[in-house]
Amino acid sequence: MNLSQIDILAAGVAVLAVWMCGVTCLKMQVWGLSGQTVLLSGICVLLGREEAATGMFILALVVFSIKAVGIPVFLSKAAERMDITRDRGIYNNSTQALLMGCGLLILGYFMTPKVAVPTMMNQGTAGMALALIFIGMLLMVTRRLALSQIVGFLTMENGIFLYGLTQTSGMPLLMEMGILFEALVGVLIAGLVMFRINRSFEHIDVTDMRGLRH
């Protein structure tokens, strides 16, 4: 398989997501998410250059501003305000989570021929997008704190965005920007919910909410 610059950047996004599986420091998780999004912005720039599409350059700027800078800064400040630094996970330690992330990356690679659109260039990105979605789900399931689960959700959203960006033709720019702003609004709402949970229960450990059943 011949890899283009876009394929290599997509692989970088997926590798960063795998690295995040083994990280317990919340700030490192958040800035790992930021690194993912910087690479996605680079993919937008490369696509804009290949297709001579000005809209792609605008999209790259919006993606960088909102998801690479704005959301990570918001989540980092939320973590500082709630005085939380680490999330050691629920069912497994960081080494096990890292191995599971590697397994999902390999699975995405081998599933590339099944999920890639034959008529599109950069077919290698399809498998990396699928791996991102799986890894985002893994982070959401295995993390203990609500903030870490938000990072997992945004990682999964990055996978969906990457697939739509590289495996479809002619996706309207307004639709792509609409998805970004929906993600931004979702994070802001989740942040408000976290603050309310932290104020009421003095923590944001979602596993302890099972006690509400009794």
C-alpha positions in Angstrom: 0.0 0.0 0.0 1.5 3.4 -1.1 1.1 5.9 1.7 0.5 9.5 1.0 1.2 12.5 3.3 -2.4 12.4 4.3 -2.2 8.7 5.2 0.9 9.4 7.3 -0.8 12.2 9.2 -3.9 10.0 9.8 -1.6 7.3 11.2 -0.1 9.9 13.5 -3.6 10.9 14.8 -4.3 7.2 15.5 -1.0 6.6 17.2 -1.6 9.7 19.5 -4.9 8.2 20.4 -3.3 4.9 21.3 -0.7 6.8 23.5 -3.6 8.5 25.3 -4.9 5.0 26.4 -1.8 4.6 28.5 -1.8 8.1 30.0 -3.4 8.8 33.4 -2.5 12.5 33.7 -5.6 14.4 32.6 -3.7 17.4 31.2 -1.6 15.0 29.0 -4.9 13.4 27.8 -6.3 16.8 26.9 -3.2 17.9 25.0 -3.0 14.6 23.3 -6.5 15.4 22.0 -5.1 18.8 20.9 -2.3 17.1 19.0 -4.7 14.8 17.2 -6.7 17.9 16.1 -3.5 19.7 14.9 -2.8 16.8 12.6 -6.4 16.8 11.4 -6.0 20.4 10.5 -2.9 19.5 8.5 -5.0 16.9 6.6 -7.5 19.7 5.8 -4.7 21.9 4.5 -3.3 19.1 2.3 -6.7 18.3 0.9 -7.3 21.9 0.2 -4.0 22.1 -1.7 -4.7 18.9 -3.7 -8.2 19.9 -4.6 -7.6 23.7 -4.9 -10.5 24.2 -2.4 -10.4 27.4 -0.4 -13.1 26.0 1.9 -10.7 23.4 3.2 -8.3 26.1 4.4 -11.1 27.8 6.2 -12.1 24.4 7.7 -8.5 23.8 8.9 -8.5 27.2 10.6 -11.8 26.5 12.3 -10.8 23.0 13.4 -7.5 24.3 14.8 -9.1 27.2 16.6 -12.0 25.3 18.2 -10.7 21.7 18.8 -6.9 22.2 19.0 -6.9 25.3 21.1 -10.3 26.3 22.5 -11.7 23.0 23.8 -8.4 21.8 25.3 -7.9 25.1 27.1 -11.5 24.9 28.5 -11.0 21.3 29.7 -7.6 22.0 31.2 -9.1 24.9 33.2 -12.0 22.7 34.2 -9.6 20.1 35.6 -7.7 22.8 37.5 -10.8 24.3 38.9 -12.0 20.9 40.2 -8.5 20.1 41.4 -8.2 16.8 39.6 -5.0 15.6 38.0 -5.2 11.8 37.2 -7.7 9.2 36.1 -6.4 5.7 36.7 -9.3 4.0 35.0 -12.0 1.6 36.1 -11.3 -2.0 35.2 -7.7 -2.0 33.9 -4.4 -0.3 34.5 -2.7 2.0 32.0 -0.5 -0.8 30.5 -3.5 -3.0 29.8 -5.4 0.0 28.3 -2.3 0.8 26.1 -2.2 -2.8 24.8 -5.9 -2.7 24.1 -5.4 0.5 22.1 -2.6 -1.1 20.1 -4.9 -4.0 19.3 -7.6 -1.6 18.1 -5.1 0.2 15.9 -4.0 -3.1 14.3 -7.7 -4.1 13.8 -8.3 -0.8 12.1 -5.3 -1.3 9.8 -6.5 -4.8 8.7 -10.0 -3.6 8.2 -8.9 -0.8 5.8 -9.9 -2.7 2.6 -13.4 -3.3 4.0 -14.2 0.3 5.1 -12.3 2.3 2.5 -14.2 3.8 -0.5 -12.5 2.3 -3.6 -13.0 5.4 -5.7 -11.3 7.7 -3.1 -7.7 8.5 -2.7 -5.9 8.1 0.6 -7.7 4.9 1.4 -5.4 4.2 4.3 -7.1 6.9 6.3 -10.3 4.8 6.5 -8.7 2.2 8.7 -7.1 4.9 10.9 -10.5 6.6 11.2 -12.1 3.4 12.3 -9.4 2.8 14.9 -10.0 6.3 16.2 -13.6 5.6 16.7 -12.9 2.3 18.5 -10.2 3.9 20.7 -12.6 6.8 21.6 -15.2 4.2 22.7 -12.5 2.4 24.7 -11.6 5.6 26.5 -15.2 6.3 27.3 -15.8 2.8 28.7 -12.6 2.3 30.7 -12.2 5.8 32.2 -13.5 6.7 35.6 -13.8 10.5 35.5 -16.3 12.4 33.5 -13.7 14.7 32.0 -11.7 11.7 30.6 -14.9 10.4 29.1 -15.4 13.7 27.3 -11.9 13.3 25.8 -12.9 9.8 24.7 -16.0 11.2 23.0 -14.0 13.9 21.2 -11.5 11.2 20.0 -14.4 9.2 18.6 -15.7 12.4 16.9 -12.3 13.0 15.4 -12.5 9.5 13.9 -15.9 10.2 12.3 -14.6 13.6 11.1 -11.5 12.0 9.5 -13.6 9.4 7.7 -16.0 11.9 6.4 -13.2 14.2 5.4 -11.2 11.7 3.4 -13.8 9.1 2.3 -16.5 11.3 0.9 -16.5 13.7 -1.9 -18.1 17.1 -1.8 -19.2 17.2 1.8 -20.6 20.7 2.2 -18.3 23.0 4.3 -21.3 24.3 6.3 -22.1 20.7 7.3 -18.6 20.1 8.5 -18.5 23.3 10.5 -21.9 22.5 11.9 -20.5 19.2 13.3 -17.6 21.1 14.9 -19.9 23.7 16.6 -22.1 20.9 17.8 -19.1 19.2 19.4 -18.2 22.6 21.0 -21.6 23.1 22.4 -21.6 19.5 23.7 -18.3 20.0 25.5 -19.5 23.3 27.1 -22.7 21.6 28.3 -20.7 18.6 29.6 -18.4 21.1 31.4 -21.4 22.7 33.2 -22.7 19.3 34.2 -19.3 18.4 35.6 -19.2 21.5 37.7 -22.7 20.7 39.1 -21.7 17.1 39.8 -18.5 18.3 41.5 -20.3 20.8 43.6 -23.0 18.4 44.7 -20.9 15.2 45.2 -17.4 16.8 45.7 -16.0 14.6 42.9 -16.7 13.7 39.3 -16.1 9.9 39.6 -19.0 8.5 37.6 -18.7 5.0 39.1 -19.9 6.3 42.5 -23.1 7.4 40.9 -24.3 3.8 41.0 -25.3 4.5 44.5 -28.2 6.5 43.2 -30.0 3.2 42.5 -30.5 2.5 46.2 
